[in-house]
């Protein structure tokens, strides 16, 4: 099993960069993505990664946007060769202008 390290390059075929590009296309104007991270993830049957994207809202209601964005991103068809998006979670932060998007991918 490959150990995770922020200094090591991602696992071969990791879709993190592509996922970030696709996510940026889906986000509404005024929502910017900060430095994203990922962590390897595994269950008894699957291997994948948790991709975390902290976001900042320029103006507006963060709680309302969380609900809308959750529905929108859950319905999105993600084009990630060799990987499947298994789950999407959008969470509001302590600051009303902060959001966190977490996407779980598994290898196909």
Buried (B, 14 or more C-beta within 10 A) or exposed (E): EEEEEEEEEBBEEBBBEBBBEBBEEBBEEEBEBEEBEBEBBEEEEBBBBBBBBBBBBEEEEBEEBBEEBBEBBEEBEBEBEEBBBEEBBBEBBEEEBBBBBBBBBBBE
